[in-house]
Amino acid sequence: MWLLSTDRAELHYFSRNSDANGGYAILSHTWNKQEQSFQDVQAIGEDSFEAGNNPRDHPELSPKIRGFLILAEKNGYRWAWADSCCIDKTSSSELSEAINSMYQWYAEAEVCYAYLADVPGDDDVEAPDSAFQNSRWHTRGWTLQELIAPESVIFLSSDWGRLGNRAALATLLQKITRVPAGILTGEDRPAEFSASMRMTWASKRQTTRVEDQAYCLMGLFGVSMSTNYGEGKKAFIRLQHEIMQHNPDMSLFAFGRFLDQEDIRDHGITLRSQGRIDRGNSWQYLMAESPQDILNTFYYIPDLGSNAKQRYPPESLSSESGPGDDSTATHTGPFDSIEMPHISVTSYGVKLRLPVATVDNTTIAVMLVCAGDGRNFGLFLTKDPRAKDPRKPRYFIGCDFTQSATGAAPFLARMADLGHNLYNLTFNGKQIEPKWRTIYVVSSASHFDAGSATMPSLMINSNPASRFRFPRWLVSRLVSLQFEVDQVRNTDMLQVIRIVHRFQGRIWISLGLCTSHHDHDNSPPLWAKVDIVPYIDPTNFPHNCSEDHIDSKSWAGRSKEFGNTDRRVRLSFTPSTRMPDSKLLISLELFGSVFEKLLEKSAISFPSLSDLERSTTPPPTRLARRRRTASDAWGATLSQSRDTLVTQTSQTPLISSQKSSSNSTTTFCAWKSWILRWLLTRKRQAGSST
């Protein structure tokens, strides 16, 4: 562990944290674009050493680091740690060690200074809508463990003034972060709370790298795993695998839409027991793709102990009965025997040992989890038609349903409300009788395709008949906003892109060729439109010739806006100069109160059409001059090479006529090889000089 000396800002290495006499202070903050690295601070130290100055006074040292060190020294700490400059991130092994150790490092610090750069010193933290309550610090992934792990957290304003300490602000912080006040005062430990509840603390937080959604939670769940930046969403899948190995807490899988028993009765809900399996829908898999999926808190009943409204295992279970005594179990438990849930990860899927029941041709696995109001819940199961081993039943999660208010539009529910009585479970007004079974569940999309990778693949970019292209940078930006991007139609005449945010709505982009009204001697006109819907997925994609044709008046300027004041999308097209065939590049801009709030939280923006057109203008004059200079240098090189070749040839002894006939070909090839090597060297030199 590298620590900074607070008096001189010099880096010192300690093999153990406890070797730092007097302990250390630690900094919690949000990063900006000018954060100084380990190498930057080292260079400042070397420069100051040569000049005989104190590195802490160096003008190039970050004001944030200097302010932190001055405050820590003032409060009696000799050593300090900041993540920006105390980790050598050029070493993958050191970075991985630091990420796995960070929760412990914050826990072992004497004090944590939480520096809130966007909160002024005169802010009233308790006032409604105060700068403190709206600080970016509360929205970042890594600051969650920095809030929870230390024994003492002191909040500081942008001018390093004291705003308050964690314990005194516990009630307010619970309101802001959803972290229980008991944890913030030190009365409770995170491990005492269900996996579901801990995930909800992170559900509204953002990270710059998608992998950090998992890495920043390792300490909170007491697990370790190797880091691999570039693995994308697979990092969060691996995190859940590690959590499973430590505790079979089924609340980890309690997320997504659930069917309330009263809603089934009062809203005309009809279940589709043999519904389709949408492999592009992450809710069909056992595990969540990110913490953003897990919004509601559920409790794992076996972990509640005496706090459970109805205990499991049953409190009345005879201590004399053995594990195989079914007669006792039958009379004391809600299922056919007394067992505990079991989870293990296999290549075939996640192996679960759970009570399972079938009612009205619908299969439900009892999770042994409950909500805060005491209702019990189960997972809907849909059999995997592609499962290869008939002895090992494998399922997807979820059940399709329709409701009278929305007609035939299908919805997907993950969980079933099974009532308040664990010992008399019901669904849809009928009692169910679950029995313990071993089943396999498809854990994530990576079982079948690359859906868990950072970037999806779109057929529109591979279809030679398509007149449109969806740029990769645009897909990447949408994925960074937690949108799922996929293509649901791909024909020569119609292509439909689906852009879904689990909580903020769905965007459908329809692109096509109109065959209704066109001259058969010419190619069909192009049309495009955008549908923005909260939940319902459209099944048909018609168009209006007068409104949707790209050459119509409504598409003046090659741009058009769709939506309302909450969610609005501007769809634009630019001709591609990079593709061998004429294609139109798609660009999107998001507007409206809902989308703009999403953009602000993520610090992500979308370029306008004029911005994109500027990026394709000719190179600046300076660059053109540099290119001409390189061309002139290359011309001079060729001229010089000819002169050199003539000179060297004139100095070469004449070859006798007897040898020339036998060696002429060899000599010519040798000269040719030498000339090519020499020209290549000069070309590289000319290129590097420009």
C-alpha positions in Angstrom: 0.0 0.0 0.0 1.4 3.4 -1.0 0.8 6.3 1.4 1.5 10.0 1.1 3.4 11.8 3.8 1.1 14.6 4.8 4.0 17.1 5.4 5.7 16.6 2.0 3.4 14.7 -0.4 6.0 12.0 -0.9 5.0 8.4 -1.7 6.1 5.7 0.7 5.3 1.9 0.4 4.1 -0.2 3.3 3.7 -3.9 3.0 1.0 -3.8 5.7 -1.4 -1.1 6.6 -0.5 -1.4 10.3 3.1 -0.5 9.6 2.1 3.2 9.2 2.7 4.5 12.7 -0.3 6.5 13.8 -2.5 5.2 11.1 -3.6 7.1 8.0 -6.4 9.4 6.8 -8.2 8.4 3.6 -9.9 10.6 0.9 -13.3 9.9 -0.7 -14.1 12.1 -3.7 -15.5 12.1 -7.2 -13.0 12.2 -10.0 -12.6 15.1 -12.5 -10.7 15.1 -15.8 -7.5 16.6 -14.2 -6.8 13.9 -11.5 -3.1 13.4 -10.9 -1.8 9.9 -11.2 0.8 7.9 -9.2 3.4 8.8 -11.9 2.5 12.5 -11.8 3.0 12.7 -8.0 6.3 10.8 -8.3 7.5 13.2 -11.0 6.6 16.2 -8.8 8.6 14.7 -6.0 11.7 14.1 -8.1 11.5 17.6 -9.5 11.2 19.1 -6.0 14.0 17.0 -4.7 16.4 18.3 -7.4 15.3 21.9 -6.6 15.5 21.3 -2.8 11.8 22.2 -2.4 8.9 20.7 -0.6 6.8 18.7 -3.1 3.6 19.7 -1.3 4.3 23.3 -2.3 4.9 22.5 -5.9 2.7 24.6 -8.2 1.8 21.6 -10.3 0.5 19.5 -7.4 -3.3 19.1 -7.5 -5.0 21.6 -5.2 -7.3 18.7 -4.1 -4.4 16.6 -3.0 -2.6 19.5 -1.3 -5.8 20.5 0.6 -6.3 17.0 1.7 -2.8 16.6 3.0 -2.9 20.0 4.8 -6.1 19.1 6.5 -4.9 15.6 7.5 -1.6 17.0 8.9 -3.5 19.7 10.8 -5.6 16.9 12.5 -2.5 15.0 13.5 -2.2 12.4 10.8 1.2 11.7 9.3 0.0 9.5 6.5 -2.7 9.8 3.9 -4.2 7.8 1.0 -6.0 8.9 -2.1 -7.1 6.5 -4.9 -6.2 8.8 -7.7 -2.4 9.0 -6.9 -1.7 6.1 -4.5 -2.2 3.3 -6.9 0.2 2.5 -9.7 -2.4 1.8 -12.4 0.2 0.9 -15.0 0.6 -2.3 -13.0 -2.3 -4.6 -13.6 -1.5 -6.7 -10.6 -1.2 -3.7 -8.3 -4.5 -2.3 -9.6 -6.3 -5.6 -9.1 -4.9 -5.9 -5.6 -6.0 -2.4 -4.8 -9.5 -2.9 -6.1 -9.9 -6.1 -4.0 -8.4 -4.5 -0.9 -10.1 -1.1 -1.1 -13.0 -1.8 1.2 -10.6 -3.0 3.8 -8.4 0.0 3.3 -11.3 2.4 4.0 -12.4 0.3 6.9 -8.9 0.4 8.5 -8.4 4.2 8.0 -8.5 6.4 11.1 -10.8 8.9 9.4 -12.3 9.3 6.0 -12.6 12.8 4.6 -15.5 12.9 2.0 -14.7 15.9 -0.2 -17.8 17.3 -2.0 -16.4 19.6 -4.7 -19.9 20.7 -5.7 -21.1 21.8 -2.2 -20.3 25.4 -1.1 -19.1 26.1 2.4 -22.3 27.9 3.4 -24.7 25.1 2.3 -27.5 24.2 4.7 -27.3 20.4 4.4 -30.7 19.9 6.0 -32.5 22.3 3.7 -34.8 20.8 1.0 -33.0 20.5 -2.3 -29.6 21.5 -0.7 -26.4 21.2 -2.6 -25.3 18.5 -0.2 -28.4 16.4 -0.9 -27.9 16.8 -4.7 -24.1 16.2 -4.6 -22.6 14.0 -7.3 -20.8 12.2 -4.6 -24.1 10.4 -3.6 -24.6 9.1 -7.2 -21.2 7.4 -7.9 -20.6 3.6 -7.5 -17.3 3.7 -5.6 -18.4 6.2 -3.0 -21.0 3.7 -1.6 -18.3 1.5 0.1 -16.5 4.7 1.0 -19.6 5.8 2.9 -20.1 2.5 4.6 -16.7 1.0 5.3 -14.9 3.6 7.5 -15.6 4.0 11.2 -15.6 7.8 10.9 -16.6 9.8 7.8 -16.4 13.6 7.8 -18.1 15.5 5.0 -16.2 18.5 3.6 -17.3 21.4 1.4 -15.5 22.6 -1.7 -13.4 25.0 0.5 -12.6 22.2 2.9 -15.0 23.4 5.5 -16.7 20.8 7.7 -20.3 20.0 6.8 -20.9 17.3 9.4 -20.1 13.7 10.2 -21.8 10.5 9.1 -23.3 9.5 12.4 -24.9 12.9 13.0 -26.3 13.0 9.4 -27.3 9.3 9.4 -31.1 10.0 9.1 -30.6 12.4 6.2 -28.1 10.1 4.5 -30.5 7.2 4.7 -33.1 9.4 2.9 -30.5 10.2 0.2 -28.8 6.9 -0.2 -31.2 4.3 1.1 -28.5 2.9 3.3 -30.0 2.2 6.8 -29.1 4.7 9.5 -28.0 1.8 11.8 -25.1 1.0 9.4 -24.1 4.7 9.3 -24.1 5.0 13.1 -22.1 1.7 13.4 -24.9 -0.2 15.2 -25.5 -2.6 12.3 -23.2 -4.4 9.9 -23.9 -4.7 6.1 -23.7 -8.5 6.3 -26.8 -8.5 8.4 -28.9 -7.3 5.4 -30.1 -9.3 2.5 -28.3 -9.4 -0.9 -31.3 -7.8 -2.4 -31.3 -4.9 0.0 -27.5 -4.3 -0.4 -28.0 -4.2 -4.2 -30.7 -1.6 -3.9 -28.2 0.8 -2.3 -26.2 0.7 -5.5 -29.1 0.6 -8.0 -29.2 4.4 -8.6 -25.4 4.8 -8.7 -23.3 5.2 -11.8 -19.8 4.2 -12.8 -17.6 5.3 -15.7 -16.6 1.7 -16.6 -19.3 -0.9 -16.8 -17.1 -3.4 -15.1 -16.9 -1.2 -12.0 -20.6 -1.8 -11.3 -19.4 -5.2 -10.0 -15.9 -4.3 -8.8 -17.1 -1.5 -6.5 -19.5 -4.0 -4.7 -17.0 -6.7 -3.9 -16.1 -5.4 -0.4 -19.8 -4.8 0.4 -20.5 -8.5 -0.2 -17.2 -9.8 1.3 -16.0 -11.4 -1.9 -12.9 -11.2 -4.1 -12.3 -11.8 -7.8 -9.8 -10.9 -10.4 -10.4 -7.7 -12.4 -10.6 -7.8 -16.1 -11.4 -4.4 -17.7 -12.9 -5.2 -21.1 -15.2 -8.1 -19.9 -18.2 -5.7 -19.8 -21.4 -7.0 -18.1 -19.8 -10.3 -17.4 -18.1 -8.8 -14.4 -21.5 -8.4 -12.6 -22.4 -12.0 -13.5 -19.1 -13.1 -12.0 -19.8 -11.1 -8.9 -23.2 -12.9 -8.4 -21.5 -16.2 -8.9 -19.1 -15.3 -6.0 -22.0 -14.2 -3.8 -23.8 -17.5 -4.4 -20.8 -19.5 -3.2 -20.9 -17.7 0.1 -24.7 -17.6 0.8 -27.7 -19.2 -1.0 -29.6 -15.9 -0.5 -32.4 -16.2 -3.0 -33.2 -12.5 -2.7 -30.4 -11.9 -5.1 -32.8 -13.0 -7.9 -35.8 -11.1 -6.6 -36.1 -8.3 -9.2 -38.3 -7.3 -12.1 -42.0 -7.2 -12.5 -44.2 -9.4 -10.2 -47.8 -10.4 -10.5 -49.9 -9.3 -7.5 -52.7 -11.6 -6.7 -55.2 -8.8 -6.5 -54.1 -7.5 -9.9 -54.6 -10.9 -11.5 -58.2 -10.8 -10.2 -59.1 -7.2 -10.8 -57.3 -6.3 -14.1 -58.2 -9.2 -16.3 -54.7 -10.7 -16.4 -54.4 -13.9 -18.4 -51.2 -16.0 -18.1 -49.6 -17.6 -21.1 -48.2 -20.9 -19.7 -46.4 -21.7 -23.0 -45.2 -18.1 -23.7 -42.3 -17.3 -26.1 -38.8 -17.0 -24.8 -37.2 -13.7 -25.7 -33.4 -14.3 -25.4 -32.8 -10.6 -25.8 -34.8 -9.8 -22.6 -32.4 -9.9 -19.6 -35.4 -10.6 -17.3 -35.7 -14.1 -18.8 -32.4 -15.1 -17.1 -31.8 -15.9 -13.4 -29.2 -13.2 -12.7 -29.4 -9.4 -13.1 -27.3 -7.6 -15.7 -26.5 -4.7 -13.3 -27.5 -3.3 -9.9 -29.9 -1.0 -11.8 -32.2 -4.1 -12.3 -32.6 -4.5 -8.5 -34.8 -1.7 -7.2 -37.0 -3.3 -4.6 -36.0 -4.9 -1.3 -36.7 -8.5 -0.4 -35.6 -10.6 2.5 -34.3 -14.1 2.6 -36.5 -15.8 5.2 -33.9 -18.4 6.6 -31.6 -15.4 7.4 -34.3 -13.5 9.3 -34.3 -16.0 12.2 -36.6 -14.8 15.0 -37.3 -11.5 13.1 -39.3 -13.5 10.4 -43.0 -13.3 10.6 -43.0 -17.1 9.8 -39.7 -18.8 10.4 -38.1 -21.3 8.1 -36.8 -23.9 9.0 -39.9 -24.3 11.3 -39.2 -23.5 14.9 -41.3 -26.5 15.9 -39.0 -28.9 14.2 -38.1 -31.6 16.7 -34.4 -31.4 17.7 -34.4 -35.2 18.0 -35.5 -35.8 14.4 -32.8 -36.6 12.0 -32.3 -35.0 8.6 -34.1 -37.8 6.9 -37.1 -38.0 9.2 -39.9 -37.2 6.7 -42.7 -37.9 9.1 -41.7 -35.0 11.3 -41.0 -32.8 8.4 -44.4 -33.4 6.8 -46.2 -32.2 9.9 -44.1 -29.2 10.6 -43.0 -27.7 7.3 -44.8 -26.0 4.4 -43.3 -28.4 1.9 -42.9 -32.1 1.4 -39.8 -32.2 3.6 -37.5 -29.9 5.6 -34.6 -28.8 3.5 -32.6 -25.7 2.8 -32.1 -24.0 -0.6 -28.9 -24.9 -2.4 -27.2 -23.1 -5.2 -24.2 -24.2 -7.4 -22.9 -23.0 -10.7 -22.5 -25.4 -13.6 -21.8 -25.2 -17.3 -25.4 -26.3 -17.9 -26.9 -23.5 -15.8 -27.3 -22.6 -12.2 -28.3 -25.7 -10.2 -31.0 -24.9 -7.7 -32.6 -27.0 -5.0 -35.9 -25.3 -4.3 -39.6 -26.1 -3.6 -41.4 -26.1 -7.0 -45.2 -26.2 -7.7 -47.3 -26.2 -10.8 -50.7 -24.5 -10.9 -52.9 -23.9 -14.0 -50.0 -25.2 -16.2 -47.7 -22.5 -14.7 -44.5 -23.6 -12.9 -43.4 -21.6 -9.9 -40.2 -22.0 -7.7 -40.7 -20.9 -4.1 -37.8 -18.5 -3.3 -38.2 -18.4 0.4 -38.1 -14.6 0.2 -40.6 -12.1 1.4 -41.3 -8.4 1.0 -41.5 -5.9 3.8 -45.2 -6.5 4.1 -44.7 -10.2 4.7 -45.8 -11.5 1.3 -44.0 -14.5 0.0 -42.7 -14.7 -3.6 -41.7 -17.3 -6.2 -40.0 -17.3 -9.6 -42.0 -18.1 -12.7 -40.3 -20.9 -14.7 -40.6 -21.5 -18.5 -39.1 -24.7 -19.8 -36.1 -24.4 -22.1 -37.0 -26.2 -25.4 -33.3 -26.4 -26.3 -32.2 -28.2 -23.1 -30.2 -31.2 -24.2 -30.4 -33.4 -21.2 -33.9 -34.7 -20.4 -32.7 -35.9 -17.0 -31.9 -32.3 -16.0 -34.9 -30.0 -16.5 -33.7 -26.5 -17.4 -35.8 -23.3 -17.3 -35.8 -19.7 -18.2 -37.3 -17.2 -15.8 -40.6 -15.5 -16.4 -44.1 -15.9 -17.6 -45.9 -14.0 -20.4 -49.3 -12.4 -19.6 -51.8 -10.1 -21.1 -54.2 -7.7 -19.5 -57.6 -6.5 -20.6 -56.6 -2.8 -20.7 -53.9 -3.3 -23.3 -55.4 -6.0 -25.4 -53.1 -8.7 -26.9 -49.8 -6.9 -26.1 -47.7 -9.4 -24.1 -45.8 -8.5 -20.9 -43.3 -10.5 -18.9 -43.4 -11.1 -15.2 -40.5 -12.7 -13.3 -42.1 -13.3 -9.9 -45.4 -14.5 -8.4 -47.1 -13.2 -5.3 -47.8 -16.3 -3.2 -49.6 -14.7 -0.3 -48.7 -13.9 3.3 -48.9 -17.4 4.8 -45.7 -19.4 4.1 -47.5 -22.5 5.4 -50.5 -22.0 3.1 -49.1 -20.6 -0.1 -51.6 -19.6 -2.8 -51.5 -18.3 -6.4 -54.4 -17.0 -8.4 -56.8 -17.9 -5.7 -55.6 -21.6 -5.5 -53.6 -23.3 -2.9 -50.3 -24.7 -4.1 -48.3 -27.7 -2.8 -44.6 -27.1 -3.5 -42.2 -30.1 -3.4 -38.4 -30.0 -3.3 -36.8 -30.4 -6.7 -33.5 -30.0 -8.3 -33.7 -27.8 -11.4 -31.3 -25.9 -13.7 -31.9 -22.3 -14.7 -30.2 -20.3 -17.5 -28.1 -17.8 -15.6 -27.4 -15.2 -18.3 -27.4 -14.5 -22.0 -23.8 -15.6 -22.3 -25.0 -19.2 -22.3 -26.2 -18.7 -25.8 -24.6 -15.6 -27.4 -22.5 -12.5 -26.7 -25.4 -10.6 -25.3 -23.5 -10.0 -22.0 -20.7 -8.4 -23.9 -20.2 -4.6 -23.6 -21.5 -4.0 -27.1 -24.4 -5.6 -29.0 -24.2 -6.5 -32.7 -26.8 -5.2 -35.1 -27.8 -6.9 -38.3 -28.5 -3.6 -40.0 -24.7 -3.0 -40.4 -24.2 -6.4 -42.0 -27.1 -6.4 -44.4 -25.8 -5.5 -47.8 -29.3 -4.4 -48.9 -29.7 -1.9 -46.1 -29.5 1.7 -47.0 -28.8 2.7 -43.4 -26.0 2.2 -40.9 -26.2 2.5 -37.1 -22.7 3.7 -36.0 -20.9 1.7 -33.3 -20.1 4.9 -31.3 -23.8 5.6 -31.0 -24.5 2.0 -29.8 -21.7 2.4 -27.2 -23.1 5.7 -25.9 -26.6 4.2 -25.6 -25.2 1.2 -23.7 -23.4 3.5 -21.4 -26.8 5.0 -20.5 -28.0 1.5 -19.6 -30.1 1.1 -22.7 -30.3 -2.3 -24.3 -29.9 -2.1 -28.1 -31.1 -4.9 -30.4 -32.7 -5.4 -33.8 -36.1 -7.0 -34.0 -36.7 -6.8 -37.8 -34.2 -7.3 -40.6 -35.5 -7.6 -44.1 -34.6 -5.8 -47.4 -37.7 -3.7 -47.0 -37.9 -3.1 -43.2 -35.4 -2.8 -40.4 -36.4 -2.1 -36.8 -34.1 -1.1 -34.0 -35.3 -1.5 -30.4 -33.6 0.7 -27.7 -34.9 -0.2 -24.3 -34.2 1.4 -20.9 -35.7 -0.8 -18.1 -37.1 2.2 -16.2 -37.2 5.2 -18.6 -39.0 3.9 -21.7 -38.5 2.2 -25.1 -37.5 3.7 -28.4 -38.4 2.0 -31.6 -36.6 3.1 -34.8 -38.3 1.9 -38.0 -36.4 2.2 -41.3 -37.7 1.0 -44.6 -38.4 1.2 -48.4 -41.8 2.2 -49.5 -43.4 0.0 -52.1 -46.8 1.6 -52.1 -46.3 4.7 -54.3 -43.2 4.7 -56.4 -42.1 4.6 -60.0 -41.0 1.1 -60.8 -38.2 2.4 -62.9 -36.6 4.0 -59.9 -35.7 2.7 -56.5 -38.4 2.9 -53.7 -38.3 6.0 -51.5 -36.8 5.7 -48.0 -38.9 6.3 -44.9 -38.1 6.5 -41.2 -40.0 7.0 -38.0 -39.5 6.7 -34.2 -42.1 5.4 -31.7 -41.5 6.1 -28.0 -43.6 4.0 -25.6 -43.3 3.4 -21.9 -43.9 -0.4 -21.7 -45.9 -1.9 -24.6 -44.0 -3.4 -27.5 -45.5 -2.7 -30.9 -46.0 -5.6 -33.2 -46.7 -3.8 -36.5 -44.6 -1.0 -38.0 -46.7 0.9 -40.6 -45.7 4.3 -42.0 -47.4 7.4 -43.4 -46.1 8.2 -46.8 -46.7 12.0 -46.5 -45.1 12.2 -43.1 -42.4 9.5 -42.9 -40.7 9.6 -46.3 -37.2 11.1 -45.8 -37.7 13.3 -48.9 -40.9 14.8 -47.6 -41.3 18.3 -46.2 -41.5 17.0 -42.6 -37.9 15.8 -43.0 -36.5 19.2 -44.0 -32.8 19.4 -43.0 -32.6 15.5 -42.8 -33.8 15.7 -39.1 -37.1 15.1 -37.4 -38.2 15.0 -33.8 -40.6 12.5 -32.3 -42.1 12.2 -28.8 -43.4 14.5 -26.1 -42.1 16.8 -23.4 -41.0 13.9 -21.2 -39.3 11.8 -23.9 -38.2 13.2 -27.2 -35.9 11.9 -29.8 -34.3 13.7 -32.8 -33.5 11.3 -35.6 -31.0 12.6 -38.2 -29.2 11.2 -41.3 -25.9 12.1 -42.8 -24.5 10.6 -46.1 -21.6 8.2 -45.4 -18.3 9.0 -47.2 -16.6 5.9 -45.7 -18.8 3.1 -47.0 -18.2 1.6 -50.5 -22.0 1.9 -51.2 -24.2 4.9 -50.6 -25.5 4.6 -47.0 -27.1 7.0 -44.6 -25.5 7.2 -41.1 -28.1 7.3 -38.3 -27.7 9.8 -35.4 -29.8 10.3 -32.4 -30.3 13.1 -29.8 -32.3 12.7 -26.6 -34.5 15.4 -25.2 -37.3 15.8 -22.7 -37.3 15.9 -18.9 -36.9 12.1 -18.5 -34.1 11.7 -21.0 -32.3 14.9 -20.0 -32.2 13.9 -16.4 -30.7 10.5 -17.5 -28.0 12.3 -19.5 -27.2 14.7 -16.7 -26.7 11.9 -14.2 -24.4 10.0 -16.6 -22.5 13.0 -17.9 -23.1 11.7 -21.4 -24.1 13.8 -24.5 -25.1 13.2 -28.1 -23.6 15.4 -30.9 -26.0 17.4 -33.1 -26.1 17.0 -36.8 -24.0 20.1 -37.3 -21.4 18.7 -34.9 -21.2 15.5 -36.9 -20.9 17.4 -40.2 -18.1 19.5 -38.8 -16.2 16.3 -37.9 -16.3 15.3 -41.6 -15.0 18.6 -43.0 -11.5 18.7 -44.8 -8.5 18.7 -42.5 -7.2 22.0 -41.1 -4.7 24.0 -43.2 -1.9 23.2 -40.8 -2.4 19.5 -41.2 -2.6 19.9 -45.0 0.7 21.8 -44.9 2.2 19.0 -42.8 1.0 16.5 -45.3 2.5 18.5 -48.2 5.7 18.7 -46.3 5.8 15.0 -45.9 5.1 14.6 -49.6 7.9 17.0 -50.5 10.2 15.2 -48.2 9.4 11.9 -49.9 10.0 13.4 -53.3 13.3 14.7 -52.1 14.1 11.3 -50.8 13.4 9.7 -54.1 15.6 12.2 -55.9 18.4 11.7 -53.4 18.1 8.0 -53.7 18.7 8.2 -57.5 21.8 10.4 -57.0 23.2 8.1 -54.4 22.5 5.0 -56.5 24.3 6.5 -59.5 27.3 7.5 -57.4 27.6 4.1 -55.7 27.1 2.4 -59.1 29.9 4.4 -60.7 32.2 3.5 -57.8 31.5 -0.2 -58.1 34.2 -2.2 -59.9 33.2 -3.5 -63.3 32.3 -7.2 -63.4 34.2 -9.3 -65.9 32.3 -10.4 -68.9 32.8 -14.0 -67.9 31.2 -13.5 -64.4 28.6 -11.1 -65.6 26.6 -13.7 -67.4 26.4 -16.0 -64.4 26.0 -13.4 -61.7 24.0 -10.7 -63.4 20.7 -11.9 -62.0 22.0 -12.3 -58.5 23.7 -8.9 -58.6 20.5 -7.2 -59.8 18.4 -8.9 -57.1 20.8 -7.9 -54.4 20.9 -4.2 -55.6 17.1 -4.2 -55.8 16.7 -5.6 -52.3 19.2 -3.0 -50.9 17.4 -0.1 -52.7 14.0 -1.2 -51.4 15.3 -1.4 -47.8 17.1 1.9 -48.1 14.0 3.6 -49.5 11.8 2.2 -46.8 14.1 3.4 -44.1 14.1 6.9 -45.6 10.3 6.9 -45.9 10.0 6.1 -42.2 12.4 8.9 -41.3 10.5 11.3 -43.5 7.2 10.3 -41.9 8.5 10.6 -38.3 10.0 14.0 -39.0 6.5 15.3 -40.0 
